C-alpha cells in the first residue's frame, strides 16, 4: 500500500463530481508528433520487452522500471546521481488509481511501446506511449496508456500523462488518481545522511508565515493542497514540491496553466524514506468507451536547490503560452507604505512624510488598509477621507514628483457576516444589488475567502466588468499609479446554479481573468504603473502570477524568509524581476502572544539578494504606541545609508545567478551580475551572528578582481579567478557581508 497520506483529504473529497474529470479530460497534447522531423532529437531511447525503458538526455537519464516506477538520474562527472529508491518486490509504479478505497495497479507492456519524434512549443524531443493492463483484481476492464515526453531544451525534466479507458461494458468509477509517486532516500547521494535528511520546497499556500523552504524532519507530513481555497482563506500555490541534498535534487509537479485542485503530499514514512506524489480527486465515472486523462505532470532531476526546478517549471509554462510581462521601470524604485499608521491613517499623516521621503530618495508611497468604507464597494471612509480628499492627496504627492499605490482586495465583499479587527461587516452595496454574483458552496451558503469575507465569482462576466470599472476609478479618476493587491490567494469552488458553470472548478480557473483585467487596465491607463500582488505569508498562485509588475516577499517572518522568497521569485519570474522585499521592519520579528513585534533594520537581506527596498516608518515620531516604527535619529541615519546604497547599486535590476546551494553552502550566499561587476552577499547562520572563514567568489570569469565591502567602503584586496576554480577570500563578519568584485 502507498502512504496513507495520499488518501483523499477532506479538502479534496468535497463532492467534486466531474470537477477535475472535466478539467483533466480537456487536457490535449501540446506537441505535434512526427515520424521524421528535419532535425531529430538527440535524446536516446532504449527499451527491452520486459523493461526497463530508458531515456537519456544531455543531462539526465529517466528509467521506467519493470514495476512502472519512474526513476530519475542526474548525469554528472561520469556518475548517475539520484534520490529515487523504488520499493522492491511489490507494485510500485509511479502512476495508479483508487476505486472504492482500493488501489488498482498496472503492468506496462514494454514490447508494445511506441517511440516517436516530437516537435512543438517545447522544441524537439521524444514522445513515447506505453500501454498497460491491470494487475488485478479480475474484471477490471480498464486500459491504461502512459505517455512520456522529453525535450532537448529541457534535458533535466520528463513530462508524463496517463490515459485510462473503460474497455468494458459497465460503468467504471474512479475515486482518485495518483501521478509521479516517488520514494526518496538522501543516503543514495549522501551516504552519511539519514534518508529524510534533505531540504524541501513545498509550494502550497495554506498557513500564514509557515516556511515553504525548510529542512525535512523525521516527523514531516504536509498535505500541500493546491487550487481552491483552504481553511483560513488561503490556497492557490505553485504546484511543485522539490527536494535536494548537496549533490542532487529531484522535484515533481504539474505544468498545466490552470490552478487545478489537487494535492502534492509529502511525508516521511515509517521506513524513514520520503514519500511524495500528486493526488488527484477525480471522483468520476467512465461509461463504456470513455477515457480519463490526467494533467501533464513532471519529474525533474538537478544539481542545486529549489531555484532550479522552479526555473524549469516556469520555463515550460512560458514555452506553453504563459506570458510573463516585463516589469515597469518604476517597479524597482524604493517604496514607503502608510501601514505604519495602521487602520486610521489620514491624508494629513500621509502627506506629512513627503519631506522625509524626498530627503531619503524614496519614490513611492502606498495608501494601505482601511481607507475604504466597505469591502466590495471600495468607497473612501467619510471619517478619514472625506469629500474628494483621496484624490487630492494623490495630486499633492504627484506635485512633489512622487507616485502613489492604493491598497485593495479583489473579489472580497461584505455580506453582513463577521468582522475583521474592529471593522464589523455590513451588507455591501454590491451584494445588495447583485447577490447573484456571489460564490455559493455545496449547501447554498456564501463561499468564504480571506478575512472571512464573501467572494464574488470571477467566472461571471459581469464581475470581471465590475473590476475593470473599479480599476478605472482608482487609476484614471483618482489618479493612482498602481495597486497593492493584498491578502490575495484563491477562491472556493462555486456551486451557484445561476452561473451555469460547467464545473465548480470554473471559479478557481477564472481567478486569472480578474487579475488580468486589473493588470491590463492599469497598464493601458498608465504604462509606467506598478501592480503589486501579495499572498500574505504564503507562496503565490500560478493563476495570477503573470499579471503583476512586482512580486513581494509577502509579510515575511524575519530576514531569512525575505532572502528565500526573493530567490523563489527570481526563479519563477526571471533573474531581473522586480521583487519587493516588503517593509524592512519585518526583517526582525518577535512573537508576543498572538501578535508580532516588528523591529527590523536588515536592509542587507533585500539589497544583497536583488530585492526592492521598502519601509513603513512613521515620521515625525508619534509616541509610544508607534515605538517600533517611529523614525528615530538612529533609524534616520541607517535608513538614509541603505536607501542611498540601494539607489546607487540598483542590484534589483541586475542578473540573479544561482551559484550557491541553499542549506549546504555555508555561509548562506547569493550572487548578482550587473554592469560588468559581480556582487556577493553572505549571511551568517544566525541573524546578527559572527562568522569567520573563507568564502568562494563563484561565477567570475578568469582574471584579477578588486574586491570591496561596498557597505562599509572597505578595500579587501585582489583575487584571481582561474578556469574551473573560484577564488577564495578570508573574511570575518557579523550578520552579513556584501561584496563587489570588479576589474
HUKAMO-V720673 format. One line per field, one symbol per residue. ss: DSSP state (~ for helix, > for strand, _ for the rest). psi: psi as a letter, one per 40 degrees, with the letter a starting at -180 (. if undefined). Layout:
ss->???
psi->???
This chain:
ss->___~~~____________~~~~~~~_____>>>>_________>>>>_____>>>>___>>>>>_____>>>>>>>__>>>__>___________>>>>__>>>_>>>_~~~_>>>>>>>____>>>>>>>>>>_______>>>>>>>>>>__>>>>>>>>>>>>>_____>>>_>>>>>>>>>_~~~__________>>>>__________>>>_____>>__>>__>_~~~_>____>>>>>____>>>>>>_______>>__>>>_____>>>>>>>___>>>____>>>___>>>>>>___~~~~~~~~~~~~~~_________~~~~__>>>~~~~~~~__~~~~~~_~~~~~~~___>>>>____>_______>________~~~~~~~~~~~___>>>>>>___>>_>___>>__>>__>_~~~~~_~~~>_>_____>_>_~~~_>>>____~~~~~~~~~~~~~~~~~____>>>>>__________~~~______~~~~_~~~~~~~~~~~~~~~____>>>>>_______________>>>______~~~~~~~~~~~~~~~_____>>>>>~~~~_>>>>__>>>>_____~~~~____>>>>__>_____~~~___>__~~~~~~~~~~~~~~~~~_~~~_>>>__________>>>>>>>__>>>>>>>______>>>>>>>>_____>>>>>>>____>>>>>>>>>__>_>>>>>>>>_>>>>>>>_
psi->iihedeihiddeehgegecdddddeehiheiihidgidgiiehhhhiideiihhhhaeeihhhhideehhhhhhhhfeihhiehgiiieihfiehiihhfehhhiihigdeehhhiihiadeaiaihhhhiiiidiiiegghhihhhihiidegeehhiiihhhhheaeiihhhdiihifhihihddddgdeiidegiiihheigehhehhehihiidehhhdfhiciiaheeaibihghhiiiaddiiiiiaifieigihaigihhhideeihhiahhhgdfihhiheiihhiihiihiiihaaddddddddddddddeehhhihiideeeiihiheedeadfiiddddddeddddddefhdiihhaifeidhhddfiihdddgibfdddddddddddefiihihhigieiiheehaihbehhiahidddddgdeeihiadeeihiiaiffiihiheehdddddddddddddddddeeieaighifhcaiiihfhdeefidideddddedddddddddddddddgdeihhhhhgheiiihddedefidhiiegfigiddddddddddddddeiefihhheahddeehhhhgbeiihhfifgddddddefihiiifihhiieaddfdeehgidddddddddddddddddfedeahhhgeihhedhhihiihhhhfeihhihhhidhheiihhaiihgiehihaiihhigedefhheaiihhihehhiihhihihcihhihhi.
